[in-house]
Amino acid sequence: MERSIQLLACMACIVPIGSFLRTKRDTTENLFNTEVHSAPAQRWSMQVPAEVSAAAGDAAVLPCSFTHPHRHYDGPLTAIWRAGEPFAGPQVFRCAAARGSELCQTALSRHGRLRLLGNPRCGDLSLRIERLALADDGRYFCRVEFAGDVHDRYESRHGVRLRVSAAPRIVNISVLPGPAHAFRALCTAEGEPPPALAWSGPSLGNGSAAVPGQSHGHQVTAELPALTHDGRYTCTAANSLGRAEASVYLFRFHGATGASAVALLLGALGLKALLLLGVLAVHAARRSLEHLATQGTPPRPQAQESSYENLSQMNPQRQPATACSPLGTVRPPASICALLSQVLPASDLKGPPELKIAQESPRGDIGPTLSPEAAVT
């Protein structure tokens, strides 16, 4: 009986203590998402924060630490980060370390902005993301793989939520045609938190009016229908981090009356006629200038037709007259006569009494001169 009472007292003491321990562990999981995988032969654990916040354009660090049962493992390992969902999400970063090496060589880095900060050999897979953009917002999952003597792997199931905040930015503003010859204006802005949009312009009495927009992720689009007045329309986007504005102008063409249309047409035709007359005048002036330039140019000297005259100009020195054998009415070149006078005696070069060849005239012209009254003795 006494033993039963003692047993009940022990159980009453154990239950509150166990409840306290469980409550403390749940609180820690909310802050650090501790994941434990237990099996008879191994024990894995991975710790990541529940959420990390940073502003667009800055850098963010996603912590991730793990423990494994292979205390002395120094074989090849691979560190991986996924985005979106665990196990099946696309890889955004991957690096590999060789056996015995603490350097993890990067094999994949989305947009070249991700790099590993921690040392996987020490159980640290922390990742740094540079130049954050709104597209980086989401959930990330770390994973480690052993591929040496021990083939094992572990991946975070809950991951870490990265929240990227950004001031508003208007990405598009335009005016589009609508039904019944009307026009409408569209404005698209992005930011985190999603910005609220407001329009101002002539159709609103130059005041500002908030317009409900359609949200698509970090972007919001608001429409201003039925623009009834010409002028400037401004879209304003605002959230807790800032404000942005952009404007668009609307000018509609109003049809002219019949008389003004005829006058406009005649004016256009007259302008074209004036342009045509100007072109013709310029062309006529150019032709007259070319004609005057042609008349004022002195006549060009005629090219010499005789090759013997060219030889005379190149070698103006007088050479002795040489008599050559008669060749009828053909006059041999002076160079041949000079060559013969050097080789043959003068008696052999004497021709018939009625023919005498002179190599050069007193004026310097090359060519033979016939003297019918001269006789050779």
ZATOR-822275 format. One record per residue (C-alpha): residue in three letters; x, y, z. Coordinates in steps of 0.1 Angstrom, whole numbers, padded with zeros to 4 digits, always signed. Example, Ala and Ser with C-alpha at 12.3 -4.5 7.8 and 13.67 -1.06 7.14 Angstrom:
! ZATOR-822275
ALA+0123-0045+0078 SER+0137-0011+0071 
This chain:
! ZATOR-822275
MET+0000+0000+0000 GLU+0028+0024+0009 ARG+0046+0015-0023 SER+0016+0023-0044 ILE+0013+0057-0027 GLN+0050+0065-0034 LEU+0046+0054-0071 LEU+0016+0077-0076 ALA+0036+0106-0060 CYS+0065+0101-0084 MET+0042+0101-0113 ALA+0026+0133-0101 CYS+0061+0149-0100 ILE+0072+0136-0134 VAL+0041+0148-0154 PRO+0046+0186-0147 ILE+0083+0184-0154 GLY+0077+0166-0187 SER+0051+0192-0196 PHE+0075+0220-0189 LEU+0103+0204-0210 ARG+0079+0200-0239 THR+0067+0236-0237 LYS+0103+0248-0237 ARG+0112+0227-0267 ASP+0082+0239-0287 THR+0092+0275-0280 THR+0127+0269-0293 GLU+0113+0252-0324 ASN+0093+0283-0332 LEU+0124+0304-0331 PHE+0149+0280-0346 ASN+0130+0251-0363 THR+0151+0223-0348 GLU+0147+0191-0369 VAL+0158+0158-0355 HIS+0160+0125-0373 SER+0166+0095-0350 ALA+0173+0059-0359 PRO+0189+0030-0341 ALA+0222+0035-0359 GLN+0223+0072-0367 ARG+0211+0106-0355 TRP+0208+0138-0376 SER+0197+0173-0366 MET+0194+0206-0385 GLN+0187+0241-0372 VAL+0175+0270-0392 PRO+0157+0302-0382 ALA+0120+0305-0389 GLU+0124+0338-0408 VAL+0150+0363-0420 SER+0141+0399-0432 ALA+0161+0422-0453 ALA+0156+0452-0476 ALA+0159+0450-0514 GLY+0194+0459-0525 ASP+0210+0448-0493 ALA+0225+0414-0484 ALA+0209+0386-0463 VAL+0224+0357-0444 LEU+0204+0324-0441 PRO+0218+0305-0412 CYS+0218+0267-0412 SER+0237+0243-0389 PHE+0236+0205-0387 THR+0249+0175-0367 HIS+0255+0140-0379 PRO+0264+0107-0364 HIS+0296+0102-0384 ARG+0319+0120-0361 HIS+0352+0114-0379 TYR+0339+0116-0415 ASP+0363+0135-0438 GLY+0352+0121-0472 PRO+0336+0141-0501 LEU+0305+0161-0492 THR+0281+0184-0511 ALA+0262+0214-0497 ILE+0229+0223-0514 TRP+0203+0250-0510 ARG+0168+0248-0526 ALA+0140+0273-0531 GLY+0103+0269-0530 GLU+0099+0235-0515 PRO+0120+0208-0499 PHE+0134+0178-0518 ALA+0118+0188-0551 GLY+0124+0226-0554 PRO+0150+0240-0578 GLN+0185+0242-0566 VAL+0198+0278-0562 PHE+0232+0270-0548 ARG+0255+0239-0547 CYS+0292+0234-0538 ALA+0314+0203-0532 ALA+0344+0196-0510 ALA+0369+0169-0518 ARG+0381+0143-0493 GLY+0400+0159-0464 SER+0394+0195-0478 GLU+0375+0223-0460 LEU+0371+0243-0492 CYS+0337+0239-0508 GLN+0341+0247-0545 THR+0310+0265-0559 ALA+0293+0246-0587 LEU+0260+0265-0589 SER+0251+0301-0578 ARG+0219+0317-0591 HIS+0228+0350-0608 GLY+0262+0347-0592 ARG+0249+0364-0560 LEU+0249+0334-0536 ARG+0280+0321-0517 LEU+0285+0298-0487 LEU+0296+0315-0455 GLY+0299+0285-0432 ASN+0322+0255-0432 PRO+0304+0222-0440 ARG+0331+0202-0422 CYS+0321+0220-0390 GLY+0284+0215-0396 ASP+0277+0251-0409 LEU+0258+0256-0442 SER+0250+0293-0438 LEU+0243+0311-0471 ARG+0248+0347-0481 ILE+0227+0364-0508 GLU+0240+0397-0523 ARG+0219+0425-0539 LEU+0185+0412-0528 ALA+0155+0417-0551 LEU+0119+0411-0546 ALA+0122+0379-0567 ASP+0144+0365-0539 ASP+0115+0365-0514 GLY+0105+0330-0504 ARG+0114+0299-0485 TYR+0148+0282-0487 PHE+0160+0247-0476 CYS+0195+0236-0468 ARG+0208+0200-0475 VAL+0241+0181-0470 GLU+0252+0149-0487 PHE+0280+0125-0478 ALA+0294+0105-0508 GLY+0325+0088-0495 ASP+0327+0055-0475 VAL+0295+0066-0459 HIS+0265+0074-0482 ASP+0241+0096-0462 ARG+0222+0128-0466 TYR+0199+0151-0448 GLU+0177+0181-0457 SER+0157+0207-0438 ARG+0119+0201-0440 HIS+0107+0235-0428 GLY+0133+0257-0442 VAL+0139+0294-0435 ARG+0115+0321-0448 LEU+0133+0351-0464 ARG+0112+0383-0465 VAL+0124+0410-0488 SER+0110+0445-0482 ALA+0111+0473-0509 ALA+0099+0508-0514 PRO+0073+0513-0542 ARG+0084+0515-0578 ILE+0062+0521-0608 VAL+0071+0497-0635 ASN+0045+0507-0661 ILE+0020+0535-0669 SER+0001+0538-0702 VAL-0030+0550-0719 LEU-0050+0525-0739 PRO-0080+0528-0762 GLY-0113+0517-0747 PRO-0148+0510-0760 ALA-0168+0538-0778 HIS-0137+0558-0787 ALA-0129+0563-0750 PHE-0095+0559-0733 ARG-0083+0544-0701 ALA-0051+0546-0681 LEU-0033+0517-0664 CYS-0006+0519-0637 THR+0015+0490-0624 ALA+0037+0493-0593 GLU+0057+0469-0572 GLY+0069+0469-0536 GLU+0067+0450-0503 PRO+0044+0455-0485 PRO+0023+0459-0517 PRO+0017+0496-0524 ALA-0016+0514-0525 LEU-0023+0532-0558 ALA-0040+0566-0564 TRP-0048+0585-0596 SER-0050+0623-0601 GLY-0058+0643-0632 PRO-0083+0665-0651 SER-0110+0638-0651 LEU-0108+0638-0613 GLY-0110+0676-0609 ASN-0072+0677-0605 GLY-0077+0659-0572 SER-0064+0625-0561 ALA-0085+0594-0557 ALA-0075+0560-0544 VAL-0082+0532-0569 PRO-0085+0496-0559 GLY-0059+0475-0577 GLN-0054+0439-0586 SER-0025+0423-0568 HIS-0001+0398-0584 GLY+0026+0389-0559 HIS+0045+0420-0552 GLN+0029+0440-0581 VAL-0004+0459-0580 THR-0022+0473-0611 ALA-0049+0500-0610 GLU-0071+0513-0639 LEU-0086+0547-0644 PRO-0114+0543-0669 ALA-0132+0568-0692 LEU-0106+0596-0695 THR-0129+0625-0706 HIS-0105+0654-0705 ASP-0071+0659-0721 GLY-0041+0666-0699 ARG-0017+0651-0674 TYR-0026+0620-0653 THR-0004+0610-0624 CYS-0002+0576-0607 THR+0010+0576-0571 ALA+0022+0544-0553 ALA+0029+0544-0515 ASN+0036+0519-0487 SER+0053+0521-0453 LEU+0088+0524-0469 GLY+0083+0552-0494 ARG+0064+0567-0523 ALA+0067+0569-0561 GLU+0050+0588-0589 ALA+0047+0587-0627 SER+0027+0607-0652 VAL+0012+0602-0686 TYR-0003+0627-0710 LEU-0035+0624-0731 PHE-0041+0647-0761 ARG-0069+0637-0785 PHE-0071+0649-0821 HIS-0104+0668-0828 GLY-0117+0667-0864 ALA-0117+0699-0884 THR-0146+0715-0903 GLY-0150+0713-0941 ALA-0136+0747-0950 SER-0106+0743-0927 ALA-0099+0708-0941 VAL-0099+0722-0977 ALA-0076+0750-0966 LEU-0053+0725-0949 LEU-0052+0704-0980 LEU-0044+0734-1003 GLY-0017+0745-0979 ALA-0001+0711-0980 LEU-0002+0710-1019 GLY+0013+0745-1021 LEU+0041+0736-0998 LYS+0049+0706-1020 ALA+0049+0728-1051 LEU+0073+0752-1035 LEU+0096+0724-1026 LEU+0095+0710-1061 LEU+0103+0745-1076 GLY+0132+0749-1053 VAL+0147+0715-1063 LEU+0144+0724-1100 ALA+0160+0758-1095 VAL+0190+0743-1077 HIS+0194+0717-1105 ALA+0193+0744-1132 ALA+0219+0765-1113 ARG+0242+0736-1110 ARG+0241+0728-1147 SER+0248+0764-1157 LEU+0278+0765-1134 GLU+0291+0733-1149 HIS+0287+0748-1185 LEU+0306+0780-1176 ALA+0334+0759-1160 THR+0337+0739-1192 GLN+0340+0770-1215 GLY+0367+0786-1193 THR+0389+0755-1194 PRO+0419+0759-1218 PRO+0423+0733-1245 ARG+0444+0703-1236 PRO+0477+0698-1255 GLN+0475+0671-1282 ALA+0495+0640-1275 GLN+0525+0635-1298 GLU+0519+0608-1324 SER+0555+0600-1334 SER+0576+0579-1312 TYR+0607+0594-1329 GLU+0597+0628-1316 ASN+0595+0614-1281 LEU+0630+0600-1285 SER+0642+0634-1296 GLN+0629+0650-1265 MET+0644+0624-1242 ASN+0679+0627-1258 PRO+0683+0662-1273 GLN+0720+0658-1280 ARG+0729+0658-1317 GLN+0744+0626-1330 PRO+0765+0624-1362 ALA+0747+0617-1394 THR+0750+0581-1405 ALA+0743+0567-1439 CYS+0726+0533-1439 SER+0718+0508-1466 PRO+0689+0518-1487 LEU+0656+0505-1473 GLY+0633+0520-1499 THR+0609+0545-1484 VAL+0612+0531-1449 ARG+0634+0550-1425 PRO+0653+0529-1400 PRO+0656+0541-1364 ALA+0685+0563-1355 SER+0696+0538-1328 ILE+0701+0511-1354 CYS+0722+0534-1376 ALA+0744+0544-1346 LEU+0750+0507-1338 LEU+0760+0500-1374 SER+0783+0529-1375 GLN+0802+0515-1345 VAL+0805+0480-1359 LEU+0810+0485-1397 PRO+0834+0508-1414 ALA+0820+0540-1429 SER+0825+0527-1464 ASP+0801+0499-1459 LEU+0774+0522-1447 LYS+0774+0543-1478 GLY+0742+0540-1498 PRO+0734+0549-1534 PRO+0743+0584-1545 GLU+0707+0595-1546 LEU+0699+0585-1509 LYS+0714+0600-1478 ILE+0700+0595-1444 ALA+0705+0620-1417 GLN+0697+0609-1382 GLU+0688+0643-1368 SER+0676+0675-1382 PRO+0688+0709-1369 ARG+0656+0713-1350 GLY+0661+0682-1330 ASP+0635+0661-1349 ILE+0645+0624-1352 GLY+0641+0608-1386 PRO+0659+0606-1420 THR+0660+0635-1445 LEU+0663+0627-1482 SER+0686+0649-1503 PRO+0682+0638-1540 GLU+0709+0662-1552 ALA+0736+0651-1528 ALA+0761+0624-1539 VAL+0782+0602-1518 THR+0819+0600-1530 
